[in-house]
């Protein structure tokens, strides 16, 4: 353990942990077919550029929109349109990914992230900004889905969690680089140049996605499947419904985080470059992903999802009470750790619970909860902020995150006992498709 030891030793411990994770990654990576290795590297580079482009707008876009309208509820509505576009397009992209291939969906997502920043340059009208923001939401709906499905297609089942964990590092890396880059460009050169750079990064990523090739076996399997039916009805199944409900609670909290943190910092009178908050979250997310994926292949997904939900709750409590830069940064670290575990583990959980020809739809339906949370967080919590304060928004978010933890703890299995055992790492996932994944965790 690296707790209660001198700082130098703690850093040495962390370095050793990272070296061990890198060694494990290289060991797994070198066993893969060279074509798969090439595809994973191209995917990783494209993913890094995607999240860098998207995250470069995080610390400044709320401020940009606030200059057009100083009404917190209008600001929340515009920002929430991102999730509306994301949510509305998920069924289309999910079916496209499962029945026409992952690459076309991947490229659509990258094209959206490249084009959307130019839309912010062209208008300062609230209705048009809402449309641009909704179009921007298509990017995550398509790219994250295509990326996750391709990584699963390329990963051996016994190393699935580990490779998902490593490949998901593009998110914290991009979230670390993007906000710092966006904040610097906005302060030094203004909004327009920042939007142009964000667009340019997206276009370079689009060129990289063109080089990605889908696995031949997966492509053949997808072509042989019948036309999809009853997309939304699948959401009623408990193995999808409960993760979606948990992600709804976290989506509300994340929507508050992505929309109102810059304004909370200003309201609290704290001197802090908000980009550093997102960078702290990204560093924590990067560090924790190095080890969690591999550990989840051994111990199961349940305990890591539970821990991530507690991290989120703690982060929202700190933001609710924050009065100093240090507290904001600690909250960022906790939120980053929570996100770094939760989203990859949910992707792995949905992969465990679905066949190859339904992974796109299963993951998309699970993420519908997250989308809805982000969509409602802006206008609903914006109304709360208008009547009370931005600080009150994060008090509510803390309660929502805790509620998500309780849902997962009690409802993730077919019975309360099964749920508790799975969520605490003492039992198997009763919904796993592969029988080898239903085993009890290693003691």
N, C-alpha and C positions, 0 to 999 in steps of 0.2 A: 504494500500500500504506500501511497505517496502523501499521506496526511500526517500532520504533526511532525514534520521534519524540517530542517533548515531550508531556506529558499533555494540555495544552490543545489542541494540534493534533490529538491522537488523538480527543478528544471532538468536535472540529470535523469530523473525518473521518467519525466515526460518524453525526453529525447529517446530514452531507451524504448519506451512504449511505441513511439513513432517509427524507430528503426525496426522493431519487431513487426509492426504492421506492414512496413514497406517490404521487408523480407518475405512475409507471408503473401503479399500481393504478387511479387515477382515470381514466387514459387508457383502460384496458381496460374498466372498469366503465361509463363513459359510452357505450360502443359497444353495450352490451347493451340488449335490449328492456326498457321500463319495468316490465313485469310481472315479468320475471326479476330486475331490480334490487330490486323490493319483496320478492320471495321470499327473495333472498339476505340482505337486511337483517334480515328476520324470523328467518331461520335463524341468522344470526350472533348476534343478541340472545339467542335461546333457547339456543344452544350455550354462550354465555358464562355464563348462569345455571346450566346443567347442570354445567359443570366447576367453577364456584364452589361450588355445593352439595356436590359430591362431594369436592372438595379441602379443604373446611373441616374435614373429619374426619381428614385425613392425620396431622397432628402429635399428635393427642390420642387417637384411637381405640385405638392399641396400648397406651397408658397406661391407658385406661379398662378394657380387657380384662385387662391385667396386674394391676389391682386385684382382679378376680374370681378370676384364677388366676395365680400367679407362676411357673408352669412354662413355660419358653420354648417347649417343643414344643407344648403346648396352645395357647399364644398364636399360634404359627405355623399351627396347624391351623385355628383360628377365622378368622384373617385369610385363609388360603388358600381357605376356603369361598367367598369372593367369586369367585375364578376358577372354582371348580367350578360355581357357578350360571351364570356367564358361558359356560363351555364347554358345559354341558348344553343351554343355550337357543339357542346359535348356529345349529344346523341349522334349527330352527323359524323363527327370525326371518329367516334368509337366504332360505328358501323363501317366506315371507310377503312379504318385500321385493321379490322378483323376480316374484311371481305375483299379489300382491294390492295392491302399492303401497308406496311408501316412507313416506308420512305416518303410516299406522296404526302402523308399527314405531317411528317417531320418537316418537309420543305414548306408546306403551307404555314406552319407555325413560325418558321424562321423568316419567311417573307413578311408576315404580319408584324413581327418585332422590328423589321427593318423599315417598313413603310410608315408605321404609326407615329414615330417621333416627328416626321415631316408634317403630319396633320396638326400637331400642336403649334408649329410655326405659322401655319396658314390661317389660324383663326383665334380670336379671343371672345367668341360668342359662346355663351353657356350651352345652348342647345347643340351647337356643332361640336363643342368640346365633349359633350356627353356621347355623341356618335363616335368621335375619334377614340374616346376612352373604351367604349364597347368594342370597337374594332381591335384595339390593342389587346383586349381580353381573349380574342381568338388565338393569340400567340401561345399562351400557356395551354389552352384547351388542346391545341394540336401538337405543339412541340413536346410538352411533358409526356403526353400520352404516347406519341410515336417513339420517343426516346426510351421510356420505361419498358414498353413492349419489346423493342429491339434488344435492349440489354437482357431481358428475361429470355428471349429467343436464343440469344448467343451464349447464355450461361448454362453450364452443367447443373442439374438439380442439386447435387450435393454441395456446390459452392455458390448457390444462387444468392443467398443473403449477403455473403462476403463481396461478390462482384457487384451487386446492386449498391452496397455500401460504398465501395470504392468509386464506381461510376457516378454516384450521386454527389461526389465531391465537387462536381462542376457548380452546383448550387452555392455552397458557402464560399468557394473561390470567387465566383462571379459577384456574389453579394458582398464580398470583402473589397474587391477592386472597384466595382461599379459606383457605389455611393461616394467613396472618396474621390473618384474621378469626376463624377457629376457635380459634387459640391465644389471642388476646386475650379472646374470650368465655369460654373455659374458665377462664382465670386470674382473670378479673374476676367471673364469675357462676356458674361451675360447668358440669358436663357437660350438664344438662338443658336449659338455655336455649340452649346451643350447638346441640343436636340440633333444637330447635324452629326456630331461625333457618335451619338447613340445610334443613329440610322446607319452610319458607315460601318460600325462594328457588326450590326445585323446583316448587312449585305455581304461582308466577308464571311460570316458564318453560313450564309446561304450557299456560297460557293463550296464550302466544305461539306455541307450536307449532300451535295450532288455526288460526292465521292463515296458515300456510304452505300454498301450493297446488302440487301436482305439475304438471310440464309436461304439456300435453295429449298431445303426440306420444308421450312416454315411457309415459304411462298406457295409451294404446291399444296400443302395442307389447307391453307386459307382459300385457295381457288376451288377446292373440292367441297367446301361447306355450303349448305343451303342458305337461302336468303334469310336475314335476321327478322325475328318477329318479337313483338311485345317487349321492346327495350325497357320501358319504364316499369313494367310488371316485375322485372327481375329485382327491382329495388325493394319489393316486399319480402324477399327471402332473407331470413335472419342473418345468414353469413355475410350479407352485404349491408343490410339495413342498420345493424348496430355499429359497424365501423363508420358508416355514413353519418349516423346520429352523433357519434363522438366527434367527427370532423366538423359537423355543424357548429358545435360549441367552440371548437378551436378556431374555426373560420371567423366567427364573430369576434373573437379576441384578436386574431391576426388582422382582421379588417380595421379594428381600432388602432392597432399598432402601426400599420402601414399608412394610415390616414392622419392620425392625430398626435403622434409622438413629436414631430417638429413644432406643432402648435402648443403642446404641453410644455415643452422645454421653454418656449417663449413666455407662456403664461406663468411658469414657475420662476422666471427671472434668472435662470441658470445660464452661465456662460459656457456653451458647449457647441462645437461643430457637430450637428446632428448626424453627419456622415460617419462620425466615429462610433455612434451607437450601433449603426448597422454593421460597421466593420467589426466591432467587438462581437456581435452576434454571429457574424460569418466565421471569425476565427474559432469560436467555440464550436460551431457547427462542423467545421472542417476537422477539428481535433477529435471530436467524439465519433465521427463517422469512420475514422480509421480503424476502430476496433469493434464497433457495435455490430456491423454486418456479420463479421466472422463469428462473434460470440453468439449471435442469434441463430446461426446454423446449428450450434451445439446445444444451446439452452432454450430455444424456442423464442417466438416473437413477443409473447404475452408480457413478460416482466419488463422488457425494454419499452414497450408502448406505455405501460403503467408509469414508469419512471419519467418518460417524456411529458406525460400529462401533468405530473407533479411539478416538473421544471416550469412548464407554462404557467401554472397557477402561481408559483413563487414569483415569476417574472412580473406578472400583472399586479400582484400585491406590492412589489417594490415600486413599480411605476405609479401606482395609486398614492404611495406615501413619499415619492422622491422629492427631495429638496436640494440635492447637490449633484454635480457632474458625476461623482464617483458612484452614487446610487443608480443613476441612469445607465452607466456603463456595466455595472453588475447585473442589472435587469437585462441588458442586451446580451450578456454572456449566458444567462439562464434561458432566455428565449431562444438563442441560437442553439444551445444544447438540446432544448426540447424539440425544435424543428429538425435538427440534425438527426434525431432518433426517430421522430414520429412519422415523417413522410416516407423515408426509405423502408421503415418497418411495415407501414400500411401497404406499400407497393409489394413487398415480399409476402405479406399475409394474403393479399388478394391473388397473387400468383400461386401461392400454395393452395388456394381454395377454388381454382378455376382451371379448365382445360385450355390448351393453346389457342383454340379458335374462338374463345370467349374472353380472353384476357383484356382486350381493349375495352369491351363493354363493362366488364366487371370492375376494372380500375376506374373507369370514367364514372360509373354509378356511385362507387364509394366516394369519389371526390366531389360528387354533386353536393354533398353536405357542406364541404369546405367552401365551394362556390357560393352556395346560398348564404352561408355565414358572412362572407366578405360582401356580398351584394346588400344584405340587410344592415350590416354594421355601419356603413356610411350614413344613410339617411336616418336610421333609428337612433343610433348612438350620437349622431350629429344633433338630433333634436334634444337629446339629453344634455349635450354640451351647451346648447343654446340656453336651456332653462337653468342649468346648474354651472358646471365647469368641465374642462377637459379632464381634470383629475377624477371626477366622479365616473367618467366613462371607463376608466381602468379599474375602479372598484367593482363595477358591474362585470367587467371582463374577467376579473379574478374569480368571481362566483360562477361564471359560465364555464371556465376552465376546470374548476373543481367538480362541477356537475358532469362534465365530460369524463373525468376520471371515474366517478361513481357509476356512470353508465357502463363503462368498459369493465369495471371490476365486477359488476353484478349480472351483466347481460351478454357477455362474449361467448358463452357456451349454451348448451341446451338446457342446463339446469343451473341454479345458483352455485351449487358445489363445483360443477365443472367450470363455471365462469371464474370463480375465485381461484381455483387451482391453476387454470391457464394464465390468468392475469398476474399471478404471483410466482409463476415459473415452476409450479409443482405438478402440472398436468399437461396433457396433450391438447392439440387443437382438433376438436372433434369434427370440424368442417373441412379439414385438409383433404384434397383429392388424392394425392400420393400417400399410400399407406405408410411409407417409410417416414413421412413427415408427421404422422400421428403419434409417433413414439413419445414417451415421457422424456422430459429434459434430462440431460446428463447430470448426475449429482455433483 
